[in-house]
Amino acid sequence: MSTVQTSPAADAPVAPDRERPAGPGFGRQVATHVRRNLAHIKRQPEMLTDVTIQPVMFVLLFGFIFGGAIAVGGGNYREFLLPGIMAQTMAFSSFVVASGLCTDLNKGIIDRFRTLPTQRASILVGRSVSSLIHSSLGVLVMSVTGLFIGWRIRGGIVDALLGYLVLLGFGFAMIWIGILVGSRIKTIEAVNGVMFTTIFPITFVANTFVPPETMPDWLRVVAEWNPLSAVVQAMRELWGNAPAMGPDAAWALQHPVLMSFVWIVVLTVVIAPLALKAFDARTRD
């Protein structure tokens, strides 16, 4: 009678998989992703048109063509205009994040990153930091352009820096909207369509280009409680570009600096978890 012999190799314990290497520190991972995203701009300079040519075009169009027909109480319209254009540019930073993230996901680049010893959070943080740098270039260009057309910061250095801080904080909150949209929507065409039909009207139904008191009553309420309006009014007051709002204005515009930070925190706290959940679901095995 024959006996079945088992191979010694079959009875040997299976060697555990090697642990994944820890890789570089989180800060270095973020810096690598930032450099990678900014390298795209170096190779494709046309990517800067949305933060250079477009904002300058808006400044010139509204400042010199439409500005003569728009009156602002107690101030120069061009000074009134610049903070609005800057805030609009920061709002548009969500476009850059959404389209860039959607492209990386569709091309499998995020999947390649996941095979490396890197944390997924570093991908999003790197994308956010590079987007803020990208948008800040536009703010710098508009600040220089504004100096040539008569815009000035008439407050002190602390108020000037606080105004820019409000602007960057608002840009950070808008980035989470871009991450959410870029993670949930699967085609770049759909991303551009959704972002344009939502963000673009929001930047106009505000005090960006005209005082809200010139609008119909129901639209004025919407415009005055638009988070963008608080950010714009905060910059105008900090930079001395417009007088404080009257007592008939919404509470949010009577205390714009406080409400700007409140809106930044609220938007981030509400949208960031949804964006992280959407990104996790899109990149889950």
Stockholm file with secondary structure:
# STOCKHOLM 1.0

chainA/1-285         MSTVQTSPAADAPVAPDRERPAGPGFGRQVATHVRRNLAHIKRQPEMLTDVTIQPVMFVLLFGFIFGGAIAVGGGNYREFLLPGIMAQTMAFSSFVVASGLCTDLNKGIIDRFRTLPTQRASILVGRSVSSLIHSSLGVLVMSVTGLFIGWRIRGGIVDALLGYLVLLGFGFAMIWIGILVGSRIKTIEAVNGVMFTTIFPITFVANTFVPPETMPDWLRVVAEWNPLSAVVQAMRELWGNAPAMGPDAAWALQHPVLMSFVWIVVLTVVIAPLALKAFDARTRD
#=GR chainA/1-285 SS CCCCCCCHHHHSCCCCCCCCCCCSCHHHHHHHHHHHHHHHHHHCGGGGGGGTHHHHHHHHIIIIIIGGGCCCTTSCHHHHHHHHHHHHHHHTHHHHHHHHHHHHHHTTHHHHHHTSSCCHHHHHHHHHHHHHHHHHHHHHHHHHHHHHHTCCCCSCHHHHHHHHHHHHHHHHHHHHHHHHHHHHCCCHHHHHHHHHHHHHHHHHSSSSSSCGGGSCHHHHHHHHTSHHHHHHHHHHHHHTSSCCCCTTSCHHHHSHHHHHHHHHHHHHHHHHHHHHHHHHHHHCC
#=GC SS_cons         CCCCCCCHHHHSCCCCCCCCCCCSCHHHHHHHHHHHHHHHHHHCGGGGGGGTHHHHHHHHIIIIIIGGGCCCTTSCHHHHHHHHHHHHHHHTHHHHHHHHHHHHHHTTHHHHHHTSSCCHHHHHHHHHHHHHHHHHHHHHHHHHHHHHHTCCCCSCHHHHHHHHHHHHHHHHHHHHHHHHHHHHCCCHHHHHHHHHHHHHHHHHSSSSSSCGGGSCHHHHHHHHTSHHHHHHHHHHHHHTSSCCCCTTSCHHHHSHHHHHHHHHHHHHHHHHHHHHHHHHHHHCC
//
